[in-house]
Amino acid sequence: MWNAIVSAMTSMFNALHDLIESLGVPEEKEGVSYVLAIIVFTAIIRLLILPLNIKATKSNAKMQEIQPEMKKLQTKYANDPQKLQLETSKLMKENNVSMFGGCLPSLLPLPILFALYGVFRNITASPGADTSFLFIPDIFGIPKIGFVSIILAILAALSTYIPSLLLSKSMPQQEGGMNMSTMNIMMSGMMGFMALQFQPILIIYWITGGVIQLIQTYFLNYLPSMKKKKIEEEKKAAAQIEKAKKSTPKTKKR
């Protein structure tokens, strides 16, 4: 099963690479043509999972809306876990909220990344071809700790951290539990460390995916959240003004 997935993805990637070369990229510039294929391939994958991301965003928004009701249930049935679970499920069903609606899209890139590791591990450059790209001398090269690998690791960590940071800013702060900022730093540090073990071509895929994820997070999560927050602040300010007007004593006319 896994070999079939890797084989199918390899065929897709090779077809994209051949198409890019046919559009005018010199065959000997394999570093450039493969990176361009990576970008196109990543964009296709992100477009395929975009509907799931949109669904997850809507599910998370609904989950946030029913949080006050869920807290009331937790207080009411604190000593009755079975009743709490039943009432929570009922509340989520009534509001068409799925507990796992926001998890699946965030997990999807991981198996894709691992499958791509198998794809890129089997790709070999043509004899005498130029496999460099920008400051990377060989995008298929075996990882060695040095200037290039450290820069790529930092970029991989940042491409993981920034979208996660933007996502956490679009979500309401939860009381208790591990701080989201700490989790983001830990995940980014882990990705940066792992990047030291990967071929540059795989890190380029991850960085490209991170940039696309950043754009999606901004438009699907952060921007709507900021607009909603602004509307709520305006309503709160208007309510305070109205309250102040009512509490101000009226002067009697003489």
C-alpha positions as CSV (number, residue, x, y, z in Angstrom):
1,M,0.0,0.0,0.0
2,W,2.7,2.5,1.0
3,N,4.9,1.5,-2.0
4,A,1.9,2.1,-4.2
5,I,1.4,5.6,-2.8
6,V,5.1,6.5,-3.2
7,S,5.1,5.1,-6.7
8,A,2.0,7.1,-7.7
9,M,3.5,10.3,-6.2
10,T,6.7,9.7,-8.0
11,S,4.9,9.4,-11.3
12,M,3.0,12.6,-10.7
13,F,6.2,14.5,-9.7
14,N,8.2,13.2,-12.7
15,A,5.3,14.2,-15.0
16,L,5.4,17.7,-13.6
17,H,9.2,17.9,-13.9
18,D,9.0,16.8,-17.5
19,L,6.4,19.4,-18.2
20,I,8.5,22.2,-16.7
21,E,11.5,21.1,-18.8
22,S,9.3,21.1,-21.9
23,L,8.3,24.7,-21.1
24,G,11.9,26.0,-21.6
25,V,14.0,25.2,-18.5
26,P,17.3,23.7,-19.8
27,E,17.6,20.0,-19.0
28,E,21.1,20.5,-17.5
29,K,19.6,22.9,-15.0
30,E,18.0,20.2,-12.9
31,G,18.3,22.1,-9.7
32,V,16.0,24.8,-11.0
33,S,13.6,22.5,-12.8
34,Y,13.2,20.2,-9.7
35,V,12.6,23.1,-7.4
36,L,10.0,24.5,-9.7
37,A,8.4,21.1,-9.8
38,I,8.4,21.1,-6.0
39,I,6.6,24.4,-5.9
40,V,3.9,23.3,-8.4
41,F,3.5,19.9,-6.7
42,T,3.1,21.5,-3.3
43,A,0.5,24.0,-4.6
44,I,-1.5,21.1,-6.1
45,I,-1.4,19.2,-2.8
46,R,-2.5,22.3,-0.8
47,L,-5.3,23.0,-3.3
48,L,-6.5,19.4,-2.9
49,I,-6.7,19.7,0.9
50,L,-8.0,23.3,0.9
51,P,-11.7,22.2,1.1
52,L,-10.8,20.3,4.3
53,N,-9.0,23.3,5.7
54,I,-12.1,25.4,5.0
55,K,-14.3,22.8,6.7
56,A,-11.9,22.6,9.7
57,T,-11.9,26.4,10.0
58,K,-15.7,26.5,10.1
59,S,-15.8,23.6,12.6
60,N,-13.3,25.4,14.9
61,A,-15.3,28.6,14.7
62,K,-18.5,26.7,15.7
63,M,-16.6,25.0,18.5
64,Q,-15.5,28.4,19.9
65,E,-19.1,29.6,19.7
66,I,-20.3,26.8,22.0
67,Q,-17.5,27.0,24.5
68,P,-19.6,29.0,27.0
69,E,-22.3,26.3,26.9
70,M,-19.7,23.6,27.2
71,K,-18.2,25.3,30.3
72,K,-21.7,25.4,31.8
73,L,-22.1,21.7,31.2
74,Q,-18.8,21.0,32.8
75,T,-19.8,22.9,35.9
76,K,-23.2,21.4,36.1
77,Y,-22.1,17.8,35.6
78,A,-18.7,17.9,37.3
79,N,-19.5,14.9,39.4
80,D,-21.2,12.9,36.6
81,P,-18.8,12.2,33.7
82,Q,-21.2,9.9,31.8
83,K,-23.9,12.6,31.9
84,L,-21.4,15.2,30.9
85,Q,-20.2,13.2,27.9
86,L,-23.8,12.6,26.8
87,E,-24.8,16.2,27.1
88,T,-21.6,17.4,25.4
89,S,-22.2,15.1,22.5
90,K,-25.8,16.3,22.3
91,L,-24.7,19.9,22.3
92,M,-22.2,19.3,19.5
93,K,-24.7,17.4,17.4
94,E,-27.3,20.2,17.8
95,N,-24.7,22.7,16.6
96,N,-23.3,20.4,13.9
97,V,-19.8,20.5,15.4
98,S,-17.3,17.7,15.0
99,M,-14.7,17.1,17.7
100,F,-12.2,16.0,15.1
101,G,-13.2,18.4,12.3
102,G,-10.2,20.6,12.9
103,C,-7.6,17.9,13.4
104,L,-7.5,16.0,10.1
105,P,-6.3,18.8,7.8
106,S,-3.4,19.6,10.1
107,L,-2.3,16.0,10.1
108,L,-2.6,15.4,6.3
109,P,0.7,17.0,5.4
110,L,2.7,14.6,7.6
111,P,2.1,11.4,5.6
112,I,2.6,13.4,2.4
113,L,5.9,14.6,3.7
114,F,7.0,11.0,4.6
115,A,5.8,9.8,1.2
116,L,7.8,12.5,-0.5
117,Y,10.8,11.4,1.4
118,G,10.5,8.1,-0.4
119,V,9.9,9.9,-3.7
120,F,13.0,12.2,-3.4
121,R,15.2,9.4,-2.0
122,N,14.8,7.5,-5.3
123,I,15.4,10.5,-7.6
124,T,18.9,10.7,-9.1
125,A,20.4,13.6,-11.1
126,S,21.5,13.1,-14.6
127,P,25.3,12.7,-15.1
128,G,26.9,16.2,-15.4
129,A,23.6,18.0,-14.6
130,D,23.7,21.2,-12.5
131,T,21.8,20.4,-9.3
132,S,22.4,23.7,-7.6
133,F,19.8,26.2,-6.6
134,L,20.5,29.7,-5.2
135,F,23.0,29.1,-2.3
136,I,22.5,25.3,-2.3
137,P,25.2,23.6,-4.2
138,D,23.4,20.3,-4.5
139,I,19.6,19.9,-3.8
140,F,20.1,16.1,-3.7
141,G,23.2,16.2,-1.6
142,I,23.6,14.1,1.6
143,P,23.1,16.4,4.6
144,K,26.2,17.7,6.2
145,I,26.3,20.2,9.1
146,G,27.5,23.5,7.7
147,F,26.3,26.9,6.6
148,V,23.8,25.6,4.0
149,S,22.2,23.0,6.3
150,I,21.9,25.5,9.2
151,I,20.3,28.1,7.0
152,L,17.8,25.5,5.6
153,A,17.1,24.3,9.2
154,I,16.3,27.8,10.3
155,L,14.0,28.4,7.3
156,A,12.3,25.1,8.0
157,A,11.7,26.1,11.6
158,L,10.4,29.6,10.7
159,S,8.1,28.2,8.1
160,T,6.7,26.0,10.8
161,Y,6.5,28.6,13.6
162,I,5.0,31.6,11.8
163,P,1.9,29.9,10.4
164,S,1.4,28.3,13.9
165,L,1.8,31.6,15.6
166,L,-0.7,33.3,13.3
167,L,-3.1,30.4,13.9
168,S,-2.7,30.7,17.7
169,K,-3.4,34.5,17.5
170,S,-6.6,33.8,15.7
171,M,-7.8,31.5,18.5
172,P,-9.2,32.5,21.9
173,Q,-6.8,32.0,24.8
174,Q,-7.5,28.9,26.8
175,E,-7.1,28.8,30.5
176,G,-4.8,26.0,31.8
177,G,-2.8,23.5,29.7
178,M,0.4,24.1,27.9
179,N,0.9,27.6,26.5
180,M,0.4,27.7,22.7
181,S,3.5,29.8,22.2
182,T,5.6,27.1,24.0
183,M,4.1,24.4,21.8
184,N,4.8,26.4,18.6
185,I,8.4,26.9,19.6
186,M,8.8,23.2,20.5
187,M,7.3,22.0,17.2
188,S,9.4,24.5,15.2
189,G,12.6,23.5,17.0
190,M,11.8,19.8,16.4
191,M,11.3,20.5,12.7
192,G,14.5,22.5,12.5
193,F,16.4,19.7,14.1
194,M,14.8,17.1,11.7
195,A,15.7,19.3,8.8
196,L,19.4,18.7,9.5
197,Q,18.8,15.1,8.5
198,F,16.9,15.8,5.3
199,Q,18.0,16.4,1.7
200,P,17.7,20.0,0.7
201,I,15.0,19.2,-1.9
202,L,12.7,17.8,0.9
203,I,13.3,20.9,3.0
204,I,12.4,23.1,0.1
205,Y,9.1,21.2,-0.1
206,W,8.5,21.9,3.6
207,I,9.4,25.6,3.3
208,T,7.1,26.0,0.3
209,G,4.3,24.3,2.1
210,G,4.9,26.5,5.1
211,V,4.6,29.7,3.0
212,I,1.4,28.4,1.4
213,Q,0.0,27.4,4.8
214,L,0.8,30.9,6.1
215,I,-1.2,32.5,3.3
216,Q,-4.1,30.1,4.0
217,T,-4.0,30.7,7.7
218,Y,-4.0,34.5,7.2
219,F,-7.1,34.5,5.0
220,L,-9.0,31.5,6.5
221,N,-8.3,32.1,10.2
222,Y,-6.4,35.3,11.2
223,L,-8.3,37.8,9.0
224,P,-11.8,36.6,9.9
225,S,-10.8,36.4,13.6
226,M,-9.5,40.0,13.6
227,K,-12.7,41.2,11.9
228,K,-14.8,39.4,14.4
229,K,-12.8,40.8,17.3
230,K,-13.1,44.4,15.9
231,I,-16.9,44.0,15.6
232,E,-17.1,42.7,19.2
233,E,-15.0,45.6,20.4
234,E,-17.1,48.1,18.6
235,K,-20.3,46.6,20.1
236,K,-18.7,46.6,23.6
237,A,-17.7,50.2,23.2
238,A,-21.1,51.2,22.0
239,A,-22.7,49.4,24.9
240,Q,-20.5,51.2,27.4
241,I,-21.3,54.6,25.8
242,E,-25.0,53.8,26.0
243,K,-24.6,52.7,29.6
244,A,-22.8,55.9,30.4
245,K,-25.5,58.0,28.9
246,K,-28.2,56.2,31.0
247,S,-26.2,56.6,34.2
248,T,-25.6,60.3,33.7
249,P,-28.1,62.3,35.7
250,K,-30.3,64.6,33.8
251,T,-30.1,68.3,34.8
252,K,-33.5,69.8,35.6
253,K,-34.6,72.8,33.7
254,R,-35.4,75.9,35.7
